[in-house]
Amino acid sequence: MSQTQYVEDIDAFLDGLKLPEDEVPICLRGDLQAKFEELERQLLEARRRPDNDSLAGSGGEARRIAEELVALQQEMKSYERVFLLRARTRKEWSDLAKEHPPRKQDAPADFNRDTFPVAALAACSVKPRMSEEKAGVLVDRLTQGQWRTMWQVILDLNGGSGEVPFSRAASEILSSTSRS
């Protein structure tokens, strides 16, 4: 059990305060995603066929497809680039939203759904740094799924509680192994 550590010195606390960060990987070769999905479909089919030459369809054709899938994953990883994003302070986030007031069609959002996300990306991007103009170009070139992932990270960074997170899975594993 841990002991509660109260803030004794506000200046020391403020000096040690770091804004949360997260990474968003984006594969430059989105064209390979369709190939990956097709190979996954083929692998499922191959594993379902009873004529495979080993248990659970792990031999012959299924093995060949699995090896092709792993090679493709490695190829895709080589084209992956990572964006480093950092939360803004509450005031910075609020001020940025005020610079992009909502229109009627944006309700119930309290910001302009077209301009604010792009401005938020520019404001939160640490690596690479980018202007709103470049952020807009990036958003226009990403797939909807890639943008949804990046936007969700931005929202999570700026809307998180700041509490130390709890992992139920880790806790369950450690408590079950300590009983063994």
C-alpha positions in Angstrom: 0.0 0.0 0.0 1.4 3.4 -0.9 1.4 6.4 1.4 -0.4 9.6 0.2 2.1 12.3 -0.8 0.6 15.7 -0.3 1.8 18.7 -2.2 3.9 20.6 0.3 5.6 23.1 -2.1 3.5 24.5 -4.9 6.6 25.9 -6.7 8.2 22.5 -6.7 5.0 20.9 -7.9 4.6 23.4 -10.7 8.3 22.9 -11.7 7.8 19.1 -11.9 4.5 19.2 -13.8 4.7 17.7 -17.3 1.9 17.7 -19.8 0.9 14.3 -21.2 2.3 13.1 -24.5 1.4 10.3 -26.9 2.6 8.9 -30.2 0.5 8.3 -33.3 2.1 6.0 -35.9 1.0 6.5 -39.5 2.0 4.1 -42.3 3.0 6.1 -45.4 2.0 3.1 -47.6 -1.7 2.9 -47.0 -2.0 1.1 -50.3 -0.5 -2.0 -48.5 -3.4 -2.1 -46.1 -5.7 -3.7 -48.7 -3.1 -6.3 -49.5 -2.8 -7.1 -45.8 -6.6 -7.4 -45.4 -6.7 -9.7 -48.4 -4.0 -11.9 -47.0 -5.8 -12.1 -43.6 -9.0 -13.2 -45.4 -7.0 -15.9 -47.3 -5.4 -17.1 -44.1 -8.8 -17.5 -42.4 -10.0 -19.5 -45.4 -7.0 -21.7 -45.5 -7.2 -22.4 -41.8 -10.9 -23.4 -42.1 -10.2 -26.0 -44.9 -10.0 -29.5 -43.5 -7.6 -30.5 -46.2 -4.7 -28.6 -44.6 -1.8 -30.9 -43.9 -1.5 -30.2 -40.2 -3.5 -29.3 -37.1 -5.4 -26.0 -37.0 -4.4 -25.2 -40.6 -0.9 -24.3 -39.6 0.9 -26.1 -42.5 1.0 -25.9 -46.2 -0.9 -23.0 -47.7 -1.8 -21.4 -44.3 1.8 -21.4 -43.4 2.8 -19.8 -46.7 0.2 -17.1 -46.3 1.2 -16.5 -42.6 4.8 -16.0 -43.7 3.7 -13.6 -46.4 1.6 -11.7 -43.9 4.5 -11.3 -41.5 6.8 -10.1 -44.3 4.1 -7.6 -45.3 3.8 -6.4 -41.7 7.5 -5.8 -41.6 7.4 -3.9 -44.9 4.5 -1.7 -43.6 6.5 -1.1 -40.4 9.4 0.2 -42.4 7.0 2.9 -43.9 5.6 3.8 -40.5 6.3 7.3 -39.2 5.4 8.6 -35.7 3.9 11.9 -34.7 4.6 13.0 -31.1 1.7 15.0 -29.7 1.5 16.8 -26.4 -1.5 18.2 -24.5 -2.0 21.9 -24.1 -2.7 23.5 -20.7 -6.4 24.0 -19.8 -6.1 27.7 -20.7 -4.3 27.1 -24.0 -6.9 24.5 -25.0 -9.8 26.8 -24.0 -8.3 29.8 -25.7 -7.8 27.8 -28.9 -11.4 26.6 -28.9 -12.6 30.2 -28.4 -10.6 31.2 -31.6 -12.8 28.6 -33.4 -16.4 29.3 -32.3 -19.1 26.9 -33.2 -21.5 27.4 -36.0 -25.1 26.2 -35.8 -24.3 23.0 -37.6 -21.5 22.2 -35.0 -23.9 21.8 -32.1 -23.5 20.2 -29.6 -19.7 20.8 -29.9 -18.4 24.0 -28.4 -16.1 24.6 -31.3 -16.0 24.8 -35.1 -15.8 21.2 -36.2 -13.9 22.1 -39.4 -11.3 24.5 -38.2 -10.6 23.6 -34.5 -9.4 20.1 -35.0 -6.8 21.3 -37.5 -5.7 24.1 -35.2 -5.5 21.6 -32.3 -3.3 19.3 -34.3 -0.9 22.1 -35.1 -0.9 23.3 -31.4 -0.4 19.7 -30.0 2.2 18.5 -32.5 5.7 18.3 -31.0 7.4 16.2 -33.7 7.1 17.5 -36.2 6.1 21.1 -35.4 3.7 22.4 -38.0 1.6 25.4 -38.9 -2.1 25.2 -39.1 -1.8 25.4 -42.9 0.5 22.3 -42.9 -1.8 20.5 -40.4 -4.7 21.2 -42.8 -2.8 19.7 -45.7 -1.9 16.6 -43.5 -5.5 16.1 -42.4 -6.7 16.3 -46.0 -4.3 13.6 -47.1 -4.9 11.1 -44.2 -7.6 8.5 -44.5 -10.7 9.0 -42.3 -9.4 6.2 -40.0 -6.0 7.7 -39.7 -7.4 11.1 -38.9 -10.0 9.6 -36.4 -7.1 7.9 -34.6 -5.0 11.1 -34.4 -8.0 13.3 -33.4 -8.9 10.8 -30.6 -5.4 10.9 -29.2 -5.6 14.8 -29.2 -8.9 14.7 -27.4 -7.6 12.1 -24.9 -4.5 14.1 -24.2 -6.4 17.2 -23.5 -9.3 15.7 -21.7 -7.5 13.2 -19.5 -7.8 13.3 -15.7 -4.1 13.4 -14.9 -4.5 10.6 -12.3 -2.1 7.6 -12.3 -3.9 5.0 -14.5 -4.9 1.6 -13.3 -4.4 -1.6 -15.3 -7.0 -4.2 -14.4 -5.3 -6.8 -16.6 -1.9 -6.3 -15.0 -3.5 -6.4 -11.5 -5.3 -9.7 -12.3 -2.2 -11.3 -13.7 0.0 -10.3 -10.8 -2.6 -11.3 -8.2 -3.1 -14.7 -9.8 0.6 -15.4 -10.1 1.3 -14.4 -6.5 -1.3 -17.0 -5.3 0.4 -19.8 -7.3 
